[in-house]
């Protein structure tokens, strides 16, 4: 038996609250997962990714730098809204050698590197976004990373410390995530500077 929840008969305030919640979920994505995400504290490890700009470029290492590791897709509306903000943040921190943004473009289904590369290049060009973008080498690589990092929604952004371990996770997208991510990155950079010899 399927039951449908109805707002009929509810107060106008309750109906408005339900509609507002639905709009937030539709427009903003899944929202933020607090620091209690199961991957917080877990080591990221090597990333089986290739550059969409130059296939000869070695995959970046997350150890030693504060890293925003973002998994997104050109097919994903919340991802398309989030990425420009991450690119702006990376642009503001371009002179900071202790920071990097790793934006991994993911396919809507099986990972076809050539297809993901073409779609990502077209999207970045159309939007005028300058970012070093990456793609999984294949579907097995995506599955491996998804299992290791609990990647089950797009976009998902991980803040990784210089020790290579996940510190924060944002799952989905809300406009309020942008300043929160920026603050978390700056705090991590201050911490990294304080810990440096």
Kinemage of the C-alpha trace (Angstrom):
@kinemage 1
@onewidth
@group {chain A} dominant
@subgroup {mainchain}
@vectorlist {calphas} color= white
{ca unk a 1} P 0.000 0.000 0.000
{ca unk a 2} L 1.388 3.377 -1.008
{ca unk a 3} L 0.493 6.302 1.180
{ca unk a 4} L 0.858 9.836 0.025
{ca unk a 5} L 1.438 12.521 2.545
{ca unk a 6} L -0.849 15.451 1.973
{ca unk a 7} L -0.759 19.017 3.193
{ca unk a 8} L -4.483 19.429 2.631
{ca unk a 9} L -6.184 20.272 5.849
{ca unk a 10} L -2.922 21.506 7.324
{ca unk a 11} L -2.482 25.083 8.419
{ca unk a 12} L -1.248 27.604 5.813
{ca unk a 13} L 2.026 27.886 7.739
{ca unk a 14} L 2.553 24.104 7.619
{ca unk a 15} L 1.805 24.001 3.882
{ca unk a 16} L 4.245 26.866 3.300
{ca unk a 17} L 6.944 25.130 5.352
{ca unk a 18} L 6.527 21.899 3.367
{ca unk a 19} L 6.676 23.749 0.057
{ca unk a 20} L 9.732 25.729 1.161
{ca unk a 21} L 11.514 22.524 2.191
{ca unk a 22} L 10.703 20.930 -1.160
{ca unk a 23} L 12.042 23.974 -3.034
{ca unk a 24} L 15.247 23.978 -0.994
{ca unk a 25} L 15.813 20.297 -1.804
{ca unk a 26} L 15.000 20.759 -5.479
{ca unk a 27} L 17.038 23.914 -6.006
{ca unk a 28} L 19.861 23.370 -3.589
{ca unk a 29} L 20.626 19.689 -3.755
{ca unk a 30} L 21.004 17.464 -0.758
{ca unk a 31} L 22.471 19.992 1.670
{ca unk a 32} L 25.498 19.755 3.865
{ca unk a 33} L 26.625 16.718 5.766
{ca unk a 34} L 28.254 17.794 9.022
{ca unk a 35} L 31.645 16.677 10.213
{ca unk a 36} L 30.091 13.427 11.453
{ca unk a 37} L 30.227 12.035 7.888
{ca unk a 38} L 31.743 8.527 8.043
{ca unk a 39} L 34.755 9.513 5.932
{ca unk a 40} L 35.920 12.302 8.251
{ca unk a 41} L 39.370 11.250 9.460
{ca unk a 42} L 39.826 8.717 6.651
{ca unk a 43} L 42.889 8.921 4.369
{ca unk a 44} L 42.001 9.751 0.778
{ca unk a 45} L 44.832 7.776 -0.805
{ca unk a 46} L 45.776 7.816 -4.485
{ca unk a 47} L 43.200 9.086 -6.948
{ca unk a 48} L 42.769 7.088 -10.186
{ca unk a 49} L 42.065 10.172 -12.304
{ca unk a 50} L 43.368 11.760 -15.496
{ca unk a 51} L 43.533 15.397 -16.524
{ca unk a 52} L 40.910 16.407 -19.073
{ca unk a 53} L 43.365 19.037 -20.328
{ca unk a 54} L 46.530 16.969 -20.695
{ca unk a 55} L 46.471 13.181 -20.323
{ca unk a 56} L 50.232 13.152 -19.608
{ca unk a 57} L 49.780 15.159 -16.396
{ca unk a 58} L 50.256 13.014 -13.294
{ca unk a 59} L 47.316 12.827 -10.876
{ca unk a 60} L 47.664 15.317 -8.019
{ca unk a 61} L 48.683 14.201 -4.557
{ca unk a 62} L 46.389 15.340 -1.767
{ca unk a 63} L 49.043 14.932 0.927
{ca unk a 64} L 51.030 18.030 1.844
{ca unk a 65} L 48.390 20.596 0.839
{ca unk a 66} L 44.943 21.725 1.904
{ca unk a 67} L 42.741 20.260 -0.813
{ca unk a 68} L 39.159 20.768 -1.874
{ca unk a 69} L 38.276 17.525 -3.618
{ca unk a 70} L 35.060 18.040 -5.568
{ca unk a 71} L 33.113 15.350 -7.423
{ca unk a 72} L 30.643 16.830 -9.874
{ca unk a 73} L 29.069 16.262 -13.282
{ca unk a 74} L 28.052 18.435 -16.213
{ca unk a 75} L 24.686 16.604 -16.175
{ca unk a 76} L 23.976 17.577 -12.532
{ca unk a 77} L 22.129 20.924 -11.996
{ca unk a 78} L 23.366 21.455 -8.390
{ca unk a 79} L 26.919 20.691 -9.564
{ca unk a 80} L 26.616 23.270 -12.332
{ca unk a 81} L 25.606 25.867 -9.722
{ca unk a 82} L 28.313 24.935 -7.225
{ca unk a 83} L 31.397 24.689 -9.448
{ca unk a 84} L 31.677 28.416 -10.320
{ca unk a 85} L 31.870 29.275 -6.604
{ca unk a 86} L 34.633 26.724 -6.047
{ca unk a 87} L 36.501 28.089 -9.057
{ca unk a 88} L 36.171 31.645 -7.645
{ca unk a 89} L 37.562 30.440 -4.301
{ca unk a 90} L 40.463 28.689 -6.037
{ca unk a 91} L 41.113 31.886 -8.027
{ca unk a 92} L 41.295 33.947 -4.829
{ca unk a 93} L 43.764 31.424 -3.421
{ca unk a 94} L 45.798 31.046 -6.635
{ca unk a 95} L 48.888 32.513 -4.962
{ca unk a 96} L 48.618 30.144 -1.998
{ca unk a 97} L 50.931 27.168 -2.662
{ca unk a 98} L 49.464 25.229 0.271
{ca unk a 99} L 46.017 25.018 -1.418
{ca unk a 100} L 44.593 23.129 -4.381
{ca unk a 101} L 41.187 22.424 -5.901
{ca unk a 102} L 40.773 19.030 -7.533
{ca unk a 103} L 37.534 19.040 -9.535
{ca unk a 104} L 36.696 15.533 -10.738
{ca unk a 105} L 34.064 15.507 -13.483
{ca unk a 106} L 31.961 12.351 -13.340
{ca unk a 107} L 29.769 10.790 -16.004
{ca unk a 108} L 26.052 10.220 -15.532
{ca unk a 109} L 26.553 6.459 -15.792
{ca unk a 110} L 29.520 4.357 -16.805
{ca unk a 111} L 32.732 6.343 -17.008
{ca unk a 112} L 33.785 6.927 -20.602
{ca unk a 113} L 36.863 9.158 -20.296
{ca unk a 114} L 36.592 10.514 -23.839
{ca unk a 115} L 32.913 11.397 -23.409
{ca unk a 116} L 33.385 12.961 -19.949
{ca unk a 117} L 36.400 14.910 -21.249
{ca unk a 118} L 34.491 16.310 -24.253
{ca unk a 119} L 31.424 17.255 -22.180
{ca unk a 120} L 33.546 18.822 -19.435
{ca unk a 121} L 35.675 20.858 -21.842
{ca unk a 122} L 32.520 22.137 -23.592
{ca unk a 123} L 30.889 23.049 -20.257
{ca unk a 124} L 33.969 24.852 -18.913
{ca unk a 125} L 34.422 26.772 -22.175
{ca unk a 126} L 30.737 27.729 -22.330
{ca unk a 127} L 30.826 29.000 -18.746
{ca unk a 128} L 34.250 30.631 -19.024
{ca unk a 129} L 35.553 28.590 -16.081
{ca unk a 130} L 39.289 28.087 -15.798
{ca unk a 131} L 39.963 25.091 -13.606
{ca unk a 132} L 42.164 22.053 -13.859
{ca unk a 133} L 39.501 19.376 -14.258
{ca unk a 134} L 39.945 15.640 -13.914
{ca unk a 135} L 38.028 12.473 -14.796
{ca unk a 136} L 38.092 8.909 -13.492
{ca unk a 137} L 40.175 6.553 -15.586
{ca unk a 138} L 37.242 4.122 -15.786
{ca unk a 139} L 34.104 2.875 -14.049
{ca unk a 140} L 36.061 0.575 -11.712
{ca unk a 141} L 38.135 3.535 -10.500
{ca unk a 142} L 34.988 5.528 -9.760
{ca unk a 143} L 33.504 2.568 -7.878
{ca unk a 144} L 36.713 2.198 -5.826
{ca unk a 145} L 36.785 5.879 -4.832
{ca unk a 146} L 33.042 5.872 -4.149
{ca unk a 147} L 33.469 2.962 -1.725
{ca unk a 148} L 36.542 4.455 -0.019
{ca unk a 149} L 35.039 7.928 0.410
{ca unk a 150} L 31.330 7.193 0.715
{ca unk a 151} L 30.657 9.096 -2.506
{ca unk a 152} L 26.951 8.589 -3.155
{ca unk a 153} L 25.662 12.005 -4.244
{ca unk a 154} L 26.630 14.796 -6.601
{ca unk a 155} L 28.100 17.188 -5.953
{ca unk a 156} L 30.169 16.052 -3.004
{ca unk a 157} L 33.096 18.135 -1.783
{ca unk a 158} L 35.718 16.942 0.673
{ca unk a 159} L 38.089 19.217 2.569
{ca unk a 160} L 41.325 17.259 2.911
{ca unk a 161} L 44.085 18.365 5.254
{ca unk a 162} L 47.821 18.317 4.497
{ca unk a 163} L 47.921 14.919 6.230
{ca unk a 164} L 45.795 13.517 3.376
{ca unk a 165} L 42.795 12.902 5.653
{ca unk a 166} L 39.227 14.121 5.180
{ca unk a 167} L 38.296 16.954 7.548
{ca unk a 168} L 34.878 18.058 6.280
{ca unk a 169} L 32.301 16.899 3.753
{ca unk a 170} L 29.617 18.839 1.879
{ca unk a 171} L 27.114 16.582 0.145
{ca unk a 172} L 24.832 18.283 -2.337
{ca unk a 173} L 24.775 22.034 -2.777
{ca unk a 174} L 23.247 25.060 -1.103
{ca unk a 175} L 24.343 28.657 -1.804
{ca unk a 176} L 25.161 28.986 1.908
{ca unk a 177} L 27.802 26.266 1.467
{ca unk a 178} L 30.082 28.627 -0.476
{ca unk a 179} L 31.022 30.920 2.443
{ca unk a 180} L 31.130 27.929 4.779
{ca unk a 181} L 33.566 26.103 2.497
{ca unk a 182} L 35.701 29.253 2.162
{ca unk a 183} L 35.856 29.661 5.956
{ca unk a 184} L 36.770 25.989 6.428
{ca unk a 185} L 39.546 26.229 3.817
{ca unk a 186} L 40.985 29.377 5.413
{ca unk a 187} L 40.909 27.737 8.862
{ca unk a 188} L 42.680 24.673 7.462
{ca unk a 189} L 45.310 26.884 5.799
{ca unk a 190} L 45.916 28.755 9.074
{ca unk a 191} L 46.252 25.436 10.884
{ca unk a 192} L 48.654 24.141 8.255
{ca unk a 193} L 50.775 27.308 8.523
{ca unk a 194} L 50.868 27.017 12.303
{ca unk a 195} L 51.941 23.360 12.073
{ca unk a 196} L 54.689 24.042 9.508
{ca unk a 197} L 58.284 23.807 10.822
